[in-house]
Amino acid sequence: MKFFIDTADLEQIKEANDLGILDGVTTNPSLMAKVGIKGHKAVVKHYKTICEIVDGDISAEVVSTDFNGMVEEGKKLAAIHKNIVVKIPMIKDGVKAIKWFTDNGIRTNCTLVFSAGQAILAAKAGAAYVSPFIGRIDDSGWEGIQLISQIAEIYTIQGYDTEILAASIRNSNHIIQCAEAGADVVTSPLEPILGLLKHPLTDIGLAKFLEDAKKFA
Ligand code: E4P
């Protein structure tokens, strides 16, 4: 399973990248706004910087919601760097746009996916990635991780090439569950990634080893 970081914060991207396990980055308009990016020039500059930090796929989301707008915006985003993947919402015009990008050699990430039916449409249109939002499904009282298993099973049976990019990760356990459920990629904020490092027995064990090491130093 590949690890992407779900943020537009350059410091957090650098920290995850320095860990040596980062395969890519996902952003969305809310994450870009959170770090104060405003205007086309700033957006382009920010994506260029991210592409310089991380050698992997970088998802950049369109804000248009009509077919022509998404195509025009997506072409500009894709032109920023060869690693940019155009992120398109799961709406009718979005599916048409994904198909257009597929036919024109531009990779897409279909976002805001909450059902197996949506995931089938994304795969049929040729999306490189499909992003089921498991945390938001949990928030609404359902089991988000079940959707990952269901999509994984369908994609295996049907032989779809689209990669399952589990999104809306809220904690470290989500990452483990995604690995078990067959996600190809997990995109997570920094904290749940760093949370995977932690175990109290590791800390206790290390403290004891360091204490005993003093005896023969
Ligand atoms: C996916 O690519 C989205 O950026 C993201 O995972 C949304 O997560 P949220 O539900 O924490 O906003």
Residues whose N, C-alpha, C, O or C-beta is under 5 A from the ligand:
A	BS01	E4P	D6 T26 T27 N28 S131 G135 R136 A167 S168 I169 T187
